[in-house]
Amino acid sequence: MPAGKHKSRSLRRVFVKTPGKGTKIHYRKRKPSKQVCSDCGSVLQGIPTLIQSKFKNLPLTKKRPQRPYGGTLCSSCMRKKIRSQVIKCLK
């Protein structure tokens, strides 16, 4: 019978093979969902999907792309936004 803290589905169940030819259940935290672009909703590239305790220990350069709007907009939406801002300034 699992302990009370393991009964909820907030933890995922991982079946691990043991050296004695058996299997044992390990309870691990679920991975968070992938980051999406705030304009088009496509999945952002270059952002790891880690649990918060591991993500906070990464250096800033590994957390998001090094470009304007990195981590919030995909590259195509970023280009569109910069172009529209340049066109506004020229008018």
C-alpha positions in Angstrom: 0.0 0.0 0.0 1.5 3.4 -1.0 2.0 6.1 1.6 -0.6 8.9 1.7 1.7 11.4 0.1 2.1 9.1 -3.0 -1.6 8.5 -3.6 -2.2 11.7 -5.5 -1.4 11.9 -9.2 0.6 15.1 -8.8 3.6 12.7 -8.7 4.3 10.5 -11.7 5.0 6.8 -11.3 8.2 5.5 -12.7 8.8 1.7 -12.8 12.4 1.0 -12.1 14.0 -2.4 -12.6 16.0 -3.6 -9.6 19.0 -5.9 -9.6 17.0 -8.7 -8.1 14.8 -9.1 -11.3 11.9 -7.1 -9.8 10.4 -3.8 -10.4 9.8 -1.0 -8.0 7.8 2.2 -8.2 9.6 5.5 -7.8 7.5 8.6 -7.4 9.0 11.6 -9.2 7.8 15.2 -9.9 6.2 15.8 -13.2 7.9 18.0 -15.8 6.2 21.4 -16.4 4.6 22.1 -19.8 6.7 23.7 -22.6 6.9 27.4 -22.9 4.8 28.9 -25.7 5.0 32.1 -27.7 2.7 34.8 -26.3 1.6 35.9 -29.8 1.2 32.7 -32.0 1.2 30.0 -29.3 4.0 27.9 -30.9 6.5 26.1 -28.7 9.6 28.2 -27.9 12.9 26.8 -28.8 16.0 27.0 -26.5 14.2 26.9 -23.2 14.6 23.8 -21.1 11.6 22.2 -19.5 12.9 21.4 -16.0 11.3 21.4 -12.6 11.6 24.7 -10.8 14.3 23.6 -8.3 16.6 22.6 -11.1 15.7 25.5 -13.4 16.6 28.1 -10.9 20.2 26.8 -10.6 20.8 27.3 -14.3 22.8 30.3 -15.5 20.8 33.0 -17.2 22.3 32.2 -20.6 20.8 28.7 -20.5 17.4 29.8 -19.3 16.4 31.8 -22.5 17.7 32.8 -25.9 20.0 35.8 -26.0 17.9 38.1 -28.3 15.2 40.8 -27.8 12.0 39.3 -26.4 13.9 36.0 -25.8 11.8 33.7 -23.7 8.5 35.3 -24.5 8.2 35.5 -28.4 9.3 33.0 -31.0 11.9 34.3 -33.6 9.3 34.9 -36.3 7.0 36.9 -34.1 10.0 38.8 -32.7 11.0 39.8 -36.3 7.5 41.0 -37.0 7.3 43.1 -33.9 10.7 44.8 -34.5 9.7 45.5 -38.1 6.4 47.0 -37.0 8.2 49.2 -34.5 10.7 50.4 -37.1 7.8 51.3 -39.5 6.1 53.2 -36.7 9.2 55.2 -36.0 9.7 56.1 -39.7 6.1 57.4 -40.1 
